[in-house]
Amino acid sequence: MSEARLHHLAVVVADIDHSAKIYCELLGVRPTTQVIHDQKQKVYVQFLSGPALGEMQLELLAPASEDSPVASALKKGGGPNHLCFEVKDMNQALQKARQQGCRVICEPIEAAAIADRQIAFVFTPDEQIVEFVAAPLSKG
């Protein structure tokens, strides 16, 4: 997976508008998307970026329903949830993750907040969540 690059850090919050304002004022970042309701993931999402983050983005996540995958994280206080890495080959990334003892907890699906690019989630042997996002298709 040498082709992977850090895409974003996801943080679970109760109120995206409130948290975005804090991060924008604190870090000098800005929203790069509107708040998006991703019905497949059962979350509300907004991305922030700016010089303080380098090439990485900050993803704010809030549950859209009680059965949202991030609802239990919010009940525990929210905060950092997962790291996401952009990969050129999703199948290869998942195969390598399985070889390392990771369990796929979400097979590839389209993500509304990332231009419908495919994402997948794995649970590492040390109980961390890692997300993979497919690199955009090259135009050429």
Summary of the structure (lengths in Angstrom):
residues: 140
radius of gyration: 14.8
end to end distance: 23.4
largest distance: 46.0
contacts: 409
relative contact order: 0.21
helix: 24%
strand: 41%
